[in-house]
Amino acid sequence: MTHDQNFKNLILDYPRQSLEFFAAEESGGMTPDVRITPVRQEQLKDRLGDHFHELDTPLLTEWPDGKRKAVLFVIEEETDPGRFSVHRTARYCLHLSEMFKTGRVVPAVIFLHPGTYEHSLTLGGDHKTYLFFRYIVSDLGRIPAENYMESGNIVARLNLPNMAFHPNDKIRVYAGAQDGLMGLEDDIGKRLKYSEFIDLYAGLDEAELIRYRKEYLPESPHREEIMGLIEMGRKEGRKEGRKEGRKEGELLMLRRQVARRFGTVPVWAEDRLKQAGEKELEIWIERILDAGSVEDIFR
């Protein structure tokens, strides 16, 4: 699963909280009765040979009392700022504006990692500007995690590991995210789902996890709930391992460990895993704890 898909899930599971966090300057006036509806991601094509323009997460917000016109929020996640195209985002918004026959379109871009990117687009000649486009920036790597450690917004709490903090605070930030999940979400399925989200983006190694469980977990107001979640995850892993056989179970474990430590499993590493024998898997599993990079595991 890509970062893009992870954030799509997050936004679709928590649309209101996502708008309040990622597009705060435009969503502040939303009342509790506002309807938020995901709209189709694939826009209609002018010609059959054209490629679809795939949007990340368009959300239509509507006020039932009719006091305000509907607003279409276009939220895009960009892992690498260097690959971001303001022209592409502008085209997305123009196509949606035409499709829904509205000028009330709000674009917001989530940058997972710090970097440089164009903030706006201006088209014009020597005398006038004929098109000006800009978007709301949510640059997670530059947002101070400290500002959201006690936030009541679950999307903000889940993203604490993606925010800016001193390396010495890594485990404390992880604990803040886990406590936020337990305190703000009652559904067991979503707790399991987003505990993995936190694990993925926090990237704690085994020593850091041990320290968290020894120093932070005993002080958590949600200690019992988190311990229960950890045990559920273990049982699920053992169950999947038995179901798929010893080798498949080891593959599953190794993939999860690689994703947890390094954020993703590269395509080349996935190819190696698919072709691996049991002996290779044993060696790679032993290397995972000391590896400094994905390459170190599969060297």
Secondary structure, 3 states (H helix, E strand, C coil): CCHHHHHHHHHHHCHHHHHHHHCHHHHCCCCCCCEEEECCCECCCCCCCCCCCECCEEEEEECCCCCCCCEEEEEEEECCHHHCCHHHHHHHHHHHHHHHCCCCEEEEEEECCCCCCCCEEEEECCCCEEEEEECEEEEHHHCEHHHHCCCCCHHHHHCHHHCECCHHHHHHHHHHHHHHHHHHCCCHHHHHHHHHHHHHHHCCCHHHHHHHHHHHHHHCCCHHHHHHHHHHHHHHHHHHHHHHHHHHHHHHHHHHHHHHHHCCCCHHHHHHHHHCCHHHHHHHHHHCCCCCCHHHHCC
